[in-house]
Amino acid sequence: MSPHGEARLVTEERWHHISRLVNEAFGKSETRMLALRQRIIARFKRKLSNGEVLDRARQAARARAARVRKAR
């Protein structure tokens, strides 16, 4: 085999290795995102069933914005 052919095989092997690493990393991140999504949905369902308010942060932001407008 010519030196160029050998170099190409090494390059292809390295790209396959990199591709496997990327696929594994993506698979792991996808699994983590799915687990996070499930936790968030479970938390929202629990809050809804307990009658809790889900958007307190929005209410607080509106109150701060109103105070700023009054101060002007």
PyMOL commands that place a pseudoatom at each C-alpha (Angstrom):
pseudoatom trace, name=CA, resn=MET, resi=1, chain=A, elem=C, hetatm=0, pos=[0.000, 0.000, 0.000]
pseudoatom trace, name=CA, resn=SER, resi=2, chain=A, elem=C, hetatm=0, pos=[1.251, 3.500, -0.735]
pseudoatom trace, name=CA, resn=PRO, resi=3, chain=A, elem=C, hetatm=0, pos=[2.084, 5.893, 2.105]
pseudoatom trace, name=CA, resn=HIS, resi=4, chain=A, elem=C, hetatm=0, pos=[-0.949, 7.963, 1.162]
pseudoatom trace, name=CA, resn=GLY, resi=5, chain=A, elem=C, hetatm=0, pos=[-3.237, 4.937, 1.442]
pseudoatom trace, name=CA, resn=GLU, resi=6, chain=A, elem=C, hetatm=0, pos=[-1.937, 4.156, 4.933]
pseudoatom trace, name=CA, resn=ALA, resi=7, chain=A, elem=C, hetatm=0, pos=[-2.393, 7.728, 6.054]
pseudoatom trace, name=CA, resn=ARG, resi=8, chain=A, elem=C, hetatm=0, pos=[-5.926, 7.672, 4.719]
pseudoatom trace, name=CA, resn=LEU, resi=9, chain=A, elem=C, hetatm=0, pos=[-6.769, 4.508, 6.676]
pseudoatom trace, name=CA, resn=VAL, resi=10, chain=A, elem=C, hetatm=0, pos=[-5.471, 6.062, 9.868]
pseudoatom trace, name=CA, resn=THR, resi=11, chain=A, elem=C, hetatm=0, pos=[-7.484, 9.178, 9.170]
pseudoatom trace, name=CA, resn=GLU, resi=12, chain=A, elem=C, hetatm=0, pos=[-10.630, 7.130, 8.499]
pseudoatom trace, name=CA, resn=GLU, resi=13, chain=A, elem=C, hetatm=0, pos=[-10.074, 5.135, 11.685]
pseudoatom trace, name=CA, resn=ARG, resi=14, chain=A, elem=C, hetatm=0, pos=[-9.614, 8.341, 13.659]
pseudoatom trace, name=CA, resn=TRP, resi=15, chain=A, elem=C, hetatm=0, pos=[-12.787, 9.839, 12.154]
pseudoatom trace, name=CA, resn=HIS, resi=16, chain=A, elem=C, hetatm=0, pos=[-14.725, 6.690, 13.009]
pseudoatom trace, name=CA, resn=HIS, resi=17, chain=A, elem=C, hetatm=0, pos=[-13.411, 6.911, 16.564]
pseudoatom trace, name=CA, resn=ILE, resi=18, chain=A, elem=C, hetatm=0, pos=[-14.346, 10.593, 16.796]
pseudoatom trace, name=CA, resn=SER, resi=19, chain=A, elem=C, hetatm=0, pos=[-17.751, 9.808, 15.352]
pseudoatom trace, name=CA, resn=ARG, resi=20, chain=A, elem=C, hetatm=0, pos=[-18.330, 7.109, 17.982]
pseudoatom trace, name=CA, resn=LEU, resi=21, chain=A, elem=C, hetatm=0, pos=[-17.295, 9.503, 20.754]
pseudoatom trace, name=CA, resn=VAL, resi=22, chain=A, elem=C, hetatm=0, pos=[-19.656, 12.204, 19.472]
pseudoatom trace, name=CA, resn=ASN, resi=23, chain=A, elem=C, hetatm=0, pos=[-22.508, 9.706, 19.170]
pseudoatom trace, name=CA, resn=GLU, resi=24, chain=A, elem=C, hetatm=0, pos=[-21.917, 8.465, 22.723]
pseudoatom trace, name=CA, resn=ALA, resi=25, chain=A, elem=C, hetatm=0, pos=[-21.789, 12.009, 24.080]
pseudoatom trace, name=CA, resn=PHE, resi=26, chain=A, elem=C, hetatm=0, pos=[-24.975, 12.937, 22.229]
pseudoatom trace, name=CA, resn=GLY, resi=27, chain=A, elem=C, hetatm=0, pos=[-26.712, 9.808, 23.486]
pseudoatom trace, name=CA, resn=LYS, resi=28, chain=A, elem=C, hetatm=0, pos=[-25.745, 10.613, 27.064]
pseudoatom trace, name=CA, resn=SER, resi=29, chain=A, elem=C, hetatm=0, pos=[-26.840, 14.239, 26.774]
pseudoatom trace, name=CA, resn=GLU, resi=30, chain=A, elem=C, hetatm=0, pos=[-30.110, 13.168, 25.164]
pseudoatom trace, name=CA, resn=THR, resi=31, chain=A, elem=C, hetatm=0, pos=[-30.711, 10.761, 28.061]
pseudoatom trace, name=CA, resn=ARG, resi=32, chain=A, elem=C, hetatm=0, pos=[-29.979, 13.520, 30.587]
pseudoatom trace, name=CA, resn=MET, resi=33, chain=A, elem=C, hetatm=0, pos=[-32.306, 15.953, 28.801]
pseudoatom trace, name=CA, resn=LEU, resi=34, chain=A, elem=C, hetatm=0, pos=[-35.082, 13.362, 28.796]
pseudoatom trace, name=CA, resn=ALA, resi=35, chain=A, elem=C, hetatm=0, pos=[-34.593, 12.751, 32.527]
pseudoatom trace, name=CA, resn=LEU, resi=36, chain=A, elem=C, hetatm=0, pos=[-34.641, 16.509, 33.189]
pseudoatom trace, name=CA, resn=ARG, resi=37, chain=A, elem=C, hetatm=0, pos=[-37.816, 16.898, 31.133]
pseudoatom trace, name=CA, resn=GLN, resi=38, chain=A, elem=C, hetatm=0, pos=[-39.485, 14.092, 33.067]
pseudoatom trace, name=CA, resn=ARG, resi=39, chain=A, elem=C, hetatm=0, pos=[-38.526, 15.703, 36.407]
pseudoatom trace, name=CA, resn=ILE, resi=40, chain=A, elem=C, hetatm=0, pos=[-39.865, 19.082, 35.305]
pseudoatom trace, name=CA, resn=ILE, resi=41, chain=A, elem=C, hetatm=0, pos=[-43.154, 17.593, 34.118]
pseudoatom trace, name=CA, resn=ALA, resi=42, chain=A, elem=C, hetatm=0, pos=[-43.511, 15.620, 37.355]
pseudoatom trace, name=CA, resn=ARG, resi=43, chain=A, elem=C, hetatm=0, pos=[-42.868, 18.795, 39.387]
pseudoatom trace, name=CA, resn=PHE, resi=44, chain=A, elem=C, hetatm=0, pos=[-45.481, 20.762, 37.409]
pseudoatom trace, name=CA, resn=LYS, resi=45, chain=A, elem=C, hetatm=0, pos=[-48.038, 17.977, 37.772]
pseudoatom trace, name=CA, resn=ARG, resi=46, chain=A, elem=C, hetatm=0, pos=[-47.377, 17.839, 41.513]
pseudoatom trace, name=CA, resn=LYS, resi=47, chain=A, elem=C, hetatm=0, pos=[-47.735, 21.603, 41.851]
pseudoatom trace, name=CA, resn=LEU, resi=48, chain=A, elem=C, hetatm=0, pos=[-50.942, 21.603, 39.842]
pseudoatom trace, name=CA, resn=SER, resi=49, chain=A, elem=C, hetatm=0, pos=[-52.426, 18.798, 41.916]
pseudoatom trace, name=CA, resn=ASN, resi=50, chain=A, elem=C, hetatm=0, pos=[-51.456, 20.639, 45.137]
pseudoatom trace, name=CA, resn=GLY, resi=51, chain=A, elem=C, hetatm=0, pos=[-53.013, 23.861, 43.857]
pseudoatom trace, name=CA, resn=GLU, resi=52, chain=A, elem=C, hetatm=0, pos=[-49.724, 25.771, 43.956]
pseudoatom trace, name=CA, resn=VAL, resi=53, chain=A, elem=C, hetatm=0, pos=[-49.083, 28.843, 41.819]
pseudoatom trace, name=CA, resn=LEU, resi=54, chain=A, elem=C, hetatm=0, pos=[-46.692, 28.050, 38.975]
pseudoatom trace, name=CA, resn=ASP, resi=55, chain=A, elem=C, hetatm=0, pos=[-45.732, 31.554, 37.911]
pseudoatom trace, name=CA, resn=ARG, resi=56, chain=A, elem=C, hetatm=0, pos=[-44.670, 33.413, 41.046]
pseudoatom trace, name=CA, resn=ALA, resi=57, chain=A, elem=C, hetatm=0, pos=[-41.568, 34.686, 39.241]
pseudoatom trace, name=CA, resn=ARG, resi=58, chain=A, elem=C, hetatm=0, pos=[-43.745, 36.472, 36.675]
pseudoatom trace, name=CA, resn=GLN, resi=59, chain=A, elem=C, hetatm=0, pos=[-45.863, 38.047, 39.396]
pseudoatom trace, name=CA, resn=ALA, resi=60, chain=A, elem=C, hetatm=0, pos=[-42.743, 39.303, 41.189]
pseudoatom trace, name=CA, resn=ALA, resi=61, chain=A, elem=C, hetatm=0, pos=[-41.323, 40.684, 37.941]
pseudoatom trace, name=CA, resn=ARG, resi=62, chain=A, elem=C, hetatm=0, pos=[-44.568, 42.552, 37.245]
pseudoatom trace, name=CA, resn=ALA, resi=63, chain=A, elem=C, hetatm=0, pos=[-44.536, 44.034, 40.753]
pseudoatom trace, name=CA, resn=ARG, resi=64, chain=A, elem=C, hetatm=0, pos=[-40.912, 45.218, 40.322]
pseudoatom trace, name=CA, resn=ALA, resi=65, chain=A, elem=C, hetatm=0, pos=[-41.726, 46.726, 36.919]
pseudoatom trace, name=CA, resn=ALA, resi=66, chain=A, elem=C, hetatm=0, pos=[-44.702, 48.574, 38.410]
pseudoatom trace, name=CA, resn=ARG, resi=67, chain=A, elem=C, hetatm=0, pos=[-42.503, 50.002, 41.196]
pseudoatom trace, name=CA, resn=VAL, resi=68, chain=A, elem=C, hetatm=0, pos=[-39.961, 51.181, 38.602]
pseudoatom trace, name=CA, resn=ARG, resi=69, chain=A, elem=C, hetatm=0, pos=[-42.668, 52.875, 36.544]
pseudoatom trace, name=CA, resn=LYS, resi=70, chain=A, elem=C, hetatm=0, pos=[-44.031, 54.649, 39.632]
pseudoatom trace, name=CA, resn=ALA, resi=71, chain=A, elem=C, hetatm=0, pos=[-40.544, 55.812, 40.631]
pseudoatom trace, name=CA, resn=ARG, resi=72, chain=A, elem=C, hetatm=0, pos=[-40.048, 57.584, 37.279]
for i in range(1, 72): cmd.bond("trace and resi %d" % i, "trace and resi %d" % (i + 1))
show_as sticks, trace
zoom trace
